[in-house]
Amino acid sequence: MTKNDRRVVVAMSGGVDSAVAAALLQEQGAQVIGMTLRLGGGGTCCGGKDLEDARRVAERLGIAHYVLDGERQFHDDVVVPFAESYGRGETPVPCVLCNETVKFRDLLSAARLLGATGLATGHYVRRRDGGNGPELWRGRDPQRDQSYFLFATTRAQLEMLCFPLGEMPDKAHTRAQARRFGLPVAEKPDSQDICFVPDGDYGAVVRTVRPDVVQPGEIVHVDGRVLGRHGGIIRYTIGQRHGLGVGGTEGPLYVVRLDPARQQVVVGPRAALLRDRLTLHAVNWLGTGDGPPKDGLAVSVRLRSTQAALPAKVHGDANGSAHVVLAEPFAGIAPGQACVFYQEDLVLGGGWICRETA
């Protein structure tokens, strides 16, 4: 996207990453248009101060800047599912839903209306052209790589996406570029992962959006003993050790399972957390063929955004589901999180971890 006749819309959040993406594309000769999603005020990203910062960057670069009102879509497609997921005893990843819906779905539609040939973001991932079409690769900097949050990106979307920061060796280089371009956000701190929970109290969001899912209940040991009470399963996640309010004479206790039907938090020793199999739904496949092969494919998987990849085999099932067999048992597989498939740095897709019913 370096030709003068290429028009590229850049999703500008008001942060340094998207600002540098816009500046780099303009330097390469693209006709750049900035577009910011207004998702809400207060602590929510892409509103208030962030919106003003995006405007300032656009003025500095001398590019057109549009604002797309996405507040209602953001509430319906990201915030409500976030609250409902906690009510089901899951630990959601709202950033994936945001990228999948209001960012890529809605911004790509707006970019097409503007006659753009591409949509760029400040994500630290790489897009490459492969033998079977566009591919998604991990970012060069493993500390900044954001491919986990983009596993739901489709091949059709990748046709129009570009990621100018994918080859950045680290964030320091991005900020150095921002200073070189004289961007007013060069020293702006990084935003939080969950932008609509600025104080970290996600329980308050759930209580506001879906107060009906917040119910008190029992804290139960895996052997059936009732150890205490809790104020709502939304306060807990699989693998949690601290803040349980109960102790175990045999050693530390961990959250092993959440049972929304009984409103129970089930706890036990770390050994009770170990699992080597998991089932996925809503699988997005970017590899060869229509989905993971039924007889299995050797991959590495990430089960949380901050955890290292683990060797595994993924087996495709019917109706967009799959099951994964880990090479070794793992403690802390949390329903609602994503399981993302890799072959080295190539992203093969991923799916959502299902909750155990037993």
C-alpha positions in Angstrom: 0.0 0.0 0.0 2.7 2.4 -1.0 1.2 3.7 -4.3 -0.2 7.2 -4.5 -3.5 6.0 -5.8 -4.0 3.7 -2.7 -6.5 5.1 -0.2 -6.2 3.6 3.2 -8.4 4.2 6.2 -6.5 4.1 9.5 -8.4 3.2 12.7 -7.2 5.9 15.0 -7.9 5.2 18.7 -6.1 8.3 20.0 -3.0 6.3 21.1 0.5 6.3 19.9 0.3 3.0 18.0 -2.5 3.9 15.5 -0.9 7.4 15.2 2.4 5.9 14.0 0.6 3.5 11.7 -1.1 6.5 10.0 2.2 8.4 9.8 4.1 5.5 8.3 1.5 4.8 5.6 1.4 8.5 4.7 5.3 8.5 4.4 5.0 5.5 2.1 2.8 7.4 -0.2 -0.7 6.2 0.7 -3.6 8.6 0.8 -4.5 8.2 4.5 -7.9 8.9 6.1 -8.2 8.7 9.8 -11.3 7.2 11.4 -12.2 7.0 15.0 -14.9 4.9 16.6 -16.7 6.8 19.3 -17.5 4.1 21.7 -18.5 6.1 24.8 -17.4 8.7 27.2 -15.7 8.6 30.6 -13.1 5.8 30.9 -14.1 4.1 27.7 -11.5 4.3 25.0 -12.3 6.2 21.8 -14.2 8.8 23.6 -13.4 12.1 25.3 -9.6 12.7 25.5 -8.8 9.9 23.1 -11.1 11.3 20.5 -9.4 14.7 20.8 -6.0 13.1 20.6 -6.9 11.4 17.4 -8.0 14.7 16.0 -4.8 16.4 17.0 -2.8 13.6 15.3 -4.8 14.0 12.1 -4.2 17.7 12.1 -0.5 17.2 12.6 -0.4 14.8 9.6 -2.8 17.0 7.5 -5.2 14.1 6.8 -8.9 13.9 6.8 -10.5 12.6 10.0 -13.9 11.1 10.5 -15.7 9.9 13.6 -18.0 6.9 13.5 -20.6 6.6 16.3 -20.3 3.0 17.5 -21.6 3.4 21.1 -24.8 1.4 20.6 -23.0 -1.4 18.7 -20.2 -1.5 21.2 -22.7 -1.8 24.1 -24.7 -4.6 22.3 -21.9 -6.5 20.7 -19.2 -6.2 23.4 -20.4 -5.0 26.8 -23.6 -7.1 27.1 -21.9 -10.3 26.0 -19.1 -9.5 28.5 -21.6 -9.4 31.3 -23.6 -12.4 30.2 -20.4 -14.4 29.9 -19.5 -13.8 33.5 -23.1 -14.9 34.4 -22.4 -18.2 32.7 -19.4 -18.9 34.8 -16.9 -17.8 32.1 -14.0 -15.5 31.9 -14.5 -13.4 28.8 -12.1 -11.7 26.4 -13.9 -8.5 25.3 -11.0 -7.3 23.2 -11.6 -10.2 20.8 -15.3 -9.3 20.4 -14.4 -5.7 19.9 -12.0 -6.4 17.1 -14.4 -8.9 15.5 -17.4 -6.6 15.5 -17.2 -2.8 15.9 -13.6 -2.5 14.8 -13.2 -4.8 11.8 -16.8 -5.4 10.8 -18.0 -1.8 11.1 -14.8 0.0 10.2 -14.3 -2.1 7.1 -17.8 -1.2 6.0 -17.1 2.5 6.5 -13.8 2.2 4.7 -15.4 0.6 1.7 -18.0 3.5 1.6 -15.1 5.9 1.4 -13.6 4.0 -1.5 -10.6 2.8 0.4 -8.6 -0.1 -0.7 -7.3 -1.0 2.8 -7.9 -0.6 6.5 -4.9 -0.3 8.8 -4.7 -0.6 12.6 -1.9 -0.2 15.1 -2.0 -3.9 16.2 1.3 -5.7 16.6 0.7 -8.5 14.1 1.8 -9.2 10.6 -0.2 -9.9 7.5 1.4 -11.8 4.7 0.3 -13.2 1.3 0.5 -17.0 1.2 -0.2 -19.6 -1.3 -3.8 -19.9 -0.2 -4.4 -16.2 0.3 -3.6 -13.7 3.1 -2.1 -15.0 6.3 -2.0 -13.7 9.9 1.4 -13.9 11.7 2.5 -13.1 15.2 4.1 -9.7 15.6 7.9 -9.5 15.5 8.1 -8.4 19.1 6.8 -11.3 21.3 6.2 -9.0 24.2 3.8 -6.8 22.1 2.3 -9.5 19.9 -1.5 -9.2 19.7 -2.4 -12.1 17.5 -4.3 -13.8 20.4 -6.8 -11.0 20.2 -7.2 -11.2 16.5 -7.8 -15.0 16.0 -11.4 -14.4 14.9 -10.3 -12.2 11.9 -11.5 -13.9 8.7 -9.6 -14.4 5.5 -12.0 -12.1 3.8 -11.2 -9.3 6.3 -7.5 -10.0 5.9 -7.8 -9.2 2.2 -8.3 -5.6 3.1 -6.3 -5.3 6.4 -2.8 -4.1 7.0 -0.7 -3.7 10.1 2.2 -1.3 9.8 3.6 -2.0 13.3 3.9 -5.7 12.9 7.6 -5.6 12.2 8.4 -3.2 15.0 11.1 -4.7 17.2 9.6 -3.2 20.4 7.5 -0.4 21.7 10.5 1.9 22.2 10.9 2.0 18.4 7.3 2.9 17.9 7.6 5.8 20.3 10.9 6.8 18.5 8.9 6.9 15.3 6.2 9.0 16.9 8.8 11.6 18.0 10.4 11.6 14.5 7.0 12.5 13.0 6.3 15.1 15.8 3.1 13.4 16.9 1.5 14.9 20.0 0.8 11.5 21.5 4.4 10.2 21.4 4.6 9.9 25.2 1.0 9.0 25.9 0.8 6.0 28.2 -0.6 2.7 26.9 -4.3 2.1 27.4 -5.8 -0.6 29.6 -6.7 -4.0 28.2 -10.4 -3.7 29.2 -11.1 -0.1 28.1 -14.6 0.1 29.5 -13.5 -1.0 33.0 -11.0 1.8 33.8 -10.9 1.2 37.5 -10.6 -2.6 37.2 -14.0 -3.2 38.8 -15.5 -5.4 36.1 -18.1 -6.6 38.7 -19.6 -3.1 38.7 -20.1 -3.3 34.9 -21.8 -6.7 35.2 -24.0 -5.5 38.0 -25.1 -2.5 35.9 -25.7 -4.3 32.7 -27.0 -7.7 34.0 -27.8 -7.4 37.7 -29.8 -10.6 37.5 -26.7 -12.7 37.1 -25.1 -11.6 40.3 -26.4 -14.0 43.0 -24.8 -15.2 46.3 -24.0 -18.8 46.8 -21.8 -21.4 48.4 -18.1 -22.1 48.1 -17.8 -25.9 47.9 -14.8 -28.2 48.0 -14.5 -30.7 45.2 -15.2 -33.4 47.9 -18.6 -31.9 48.6 -17.8 -29.9 51.8 -19.3 -26.4 52.1 -16.5 -24.1 53.1 -18.2 -20.7 52.9 -20.3 -18.2 51.0 -19.6 -15.8 48.1 -21.3 -12.7 46.7 -21.5 -13.9 43.1 -19.6 -16.2 40.8 -18.6 -13.2 38.7 -15.9 -12.4 41.3 -14.0 -15.6 40.5 -12.1 -17.3 37.6 -10.7 -20.7 37.1 -7.3 -21.1 38.7 -7.8 -18.2 41.1 -6.0 -18.7 44.5 -6.2 -15.4 46.3 -9.3 -13.7 47.7 -11.3 -16.9 48.2 -11.9 -16.2 51.9 -11.5 -19.9 52.7 -8.5 -22.0 53.7 -7.5 -25.6 53.3 -5.7 -27.6 55.9 -4.2 -29.8 53.2 -2.7 -26.8 51.3 -3.7 -23.9 49.1 -7.1 -24.0 47.4 -7.8 -22.9 43.9 -11.0 -22.2 41.9 -11.6 -25.4 40.0 -15.0 -24.9 38.5 -17.9 -22.4 38.5 -21.4 -23.7 38.5 -23.9 -21.0 37.5 -26.9 -23.3 37.8 -26.2 -23.9 41.5 -24.4 -20.6 42.0 -21.5 -22.5 43.4 -17.7 -21.8 43.4 -16.0 -25.2 43.5 -12.5 -25.2 44.9 -9.8 -27.8 45.4 -6.0 -28.5 45.3 -4.0 -27.5 42.3 -4.0 -31.1 41.1 -7.8 -30.8 40.5 -7.1 -28.0 37.9 -5.1 -30.2 35.6 -6.7 -31.0 32.3 -5.3 -32.1 29.0 -8.5 -31.9 26.8 -10.8 -29.0 26.0 -13.7 -28.4 23.6 -14.0 -25.2 21.5 -17.0 -23.6 19.8 -17.2 -20.9 17.1 -13.9 -21.9 15.6 -12.4 -19.5 13.1 -10.0 -21.4 10.8 -7.3 -19.7 8.8 -5.3 -22.8 7.8 -5.6 -25.0 4.8 -9.0 -26.4 4.1 -12.4 -25.6 5.7 -11.3 -26.4 9.2 -9.0 -28.4 11.4 -8.6 -32.0 10.1 -10.7 -34.6 12.0 -7.7 -36.8 12.6 -5.8 -34.0 14.2 -3.1 -31.5 13.4 0.0 -30.8 15.5 -0.1 -27.1 16.7 0.9 -25.0 19.6 -1.9 -23.3 21.5 -2.2 -20.3 23.7 -5.0 -20.6 26.3 -4.7 -17.1 27.7 -3.2 -14.0 26.2 -0.3 -13.8 28.7 0.7 -17.5 28.7 3.2 -19.2 26.6 2.1 -21.5 23.8 1.7 -25.2 24.6 2.2 -28.2 22.2 -1.1 -29.8 21.3 -3.2 -31.5 18.6 -6.4 -29.9 17.3 -9.2 -32.0 15.9 -12.0 -30.6 13.8 -15.6 -31.4 14.7 -18.9 -30.6 13.1 -20.7 -27.3 13.2 -17.6 -25.1 13.7 -16.4 -26.8 16.9 -13.2 -28.6 17.7 -11.4 -30.4 20.5 -7.9 -30.0 21.6 -5.6 -32.5 23.2 -2.6 -31.0 25.1 0.7 -32.8 25.2 0.8 -32.4 28.9 -2.0 -31.5 31.4 -2.4 -27.8 32.1 -3.7 -26.0 35.2 -6.2 -23.2 34.7 -8.1 -23.8 31.5 -10.9 -21.1 31.8 -14.1 -21.3 29.8 -14.8 -18.1 27.9 -11.1 -17.6 27.1 -9.8 -18.2 23.6 -7.7 -21.1 22.5 -5.6 -19.9 19.6 -3.7 -22.2 17.2 -0.2 -21.6 15.9 2.4 -23.2 13.8 5.5 -21.3 14.9 4.5 -17.7 14.1 1.7 -18.5 11.7 -1.8 -18.1 13.2 -4.1 -20.9 12.1 -7.2 -19.5 13.9 -8.8 -20.4 17.2 -12.0 -20.8 19.1 -13.8 -20.2 22.4 -13.2 -22.6 25.3 -16.5 -24.3 26.4 -17.6 -24.6 30.0 -17.5 -28.1 31.5 -21.0 -29.2 32.4 -20.0 -31.9 34.9 
